Amino acid sequence: TGGLKQVDINGTTVCGVNSSDKLYCKDNLTGSDWKEVSSGDAGGLKQVSISGGNLYGVNKDNNIYYENIGYTQENYFEIEDELKISNKDLFKINNEWFNKY
């Protein structure tokens, strides 16, 4: 994996991205069986989040992508906005800030 700069966990699924914006995932919390996963049309992801069986990611241009079947299908869809995350609870889509709560 080359050292992950950002990681997200949902249940026993763990995904993260390294300094080259390559995506890696695994299906357990303790093993070392990371698998490199293509980020499809996103061209690399600088940040990822797993929720409800979906993988969401942001690329270097702050474009948002999601994969709605699971992280192995490589079929990403772009969401037509830009995302910037201050922390896990505070984020900005285009120029509007949102609080998770």
N, C-alpha and C positions, 0 to 999 in steps of 0.2 A: 504493500500500500504506500510505502514511502513516507509514512507519518501523516496522519489525518489532521487537517486544520479545523474541521467542523464535523460533528457527529450528531445523529438523532436516533432515538430508540422508541419503538412502539411494540410493546409486548416483548417478544424475543427477537424481533427483527431489528437489526442495527445497520444503518447506512451512513456513510461519511464521504467527504471529498478531501483530496490531498492538495498540495500547493500547485500542482499542475492542472487542477480542476477535473481530475479523473474521479469517477464515482465507484465506490466499493460497498458491497453489502454482504451480510451474513445472517443466518437464521437462528443464531444462538448467542447467548451473552458471554459464554466462557471460552468457546473454541477460537481457533485462529484460522478458520477456513474462509477467509475473505475472498469474494469473487469480484473481479472488475466487471462493471456493468456499463454498457454503452449509454451515453446520454443523448443519442439520436440527433435530431435536428438542433438541439440546444447548443451543440458544439462545446460541451464542457460545462460543468456546474460548479459555482463557487460556494453554494449553500444548498442544503437539502432538508426536507422535513417529511416524516412519514405520518400519515393519519388515515384511519379508516381503510386500510389496505391500499391506499394511494401513495405515490411518491411525488412530492412537489419539489421543484428546484428553481434556482435563480442563476442565470448565466452572467458572464462578465459585463454584458450590456444592461443588466438588471431586468431582463425579460424573464417572465414567469412561465414555467413549463410544468405539466403534470403527466403522469402515466397512470391510467385508471384501471389497469388490469393486474398490475403487479410489477415489481422492478426488473423482471426478466424479459419483458416483451419488446422493449426498445421502441415503443410506439408513443412518442411524446406529443402532446398538444400544447400550443402556445396560448397563454391567456393574454389578451390585448391590454396590458397595463405594465407599468414598471414597479418593482418592489424593492424597498430598502428596509432592512430590519435593524432596529436599534438594540433590541433584546427580544427574548422569546415572547414577551407580552405586548410590546410596543412596535408597531410597524407602519410603514408609509407606502401607500399605493398611489402612483403618480405623485401628486403634491398634497395628498390628504393623509394625515396621521390617524391611526386607529389604535385602540387599546383592546386587548383580547377580552377584558372583563367589562 
